[in-house]
C-alpha cells in the first residue's frame, strides 16, 4: 500500500489533500480521482454550470506528481 495525495486544481478552488489515501496502486488512485471529479462536476451542473478546465494531480508522499487527471478525461460528452 502506498499513500497517494489527490490535489484538486480548478479555476474556483484549489484543495490540497494533506492526509492522502492508502491505496494499492496508481491505477486505484486514478480511479478515485475520476470518481471525485465526477462528484465535483455533478454539483456544478446542479448549479447550472460546467467548467472542465480543472484537474486532480496525484502525488506521492515526497510531493512528486505521478499523474494528472483532467476533468474532461473523467466524463464522456455527447452532443446533439
Buried (B, 14 or more C-beta within 10 A) or exposed (E): EBBBBBBBBBEEEEEEBEEBBEBEEBEBBBEBBBEBBEEBBEEBEEEEEEEBEBBBBBBBEEEEEBBBBBBBBBBEEEEE
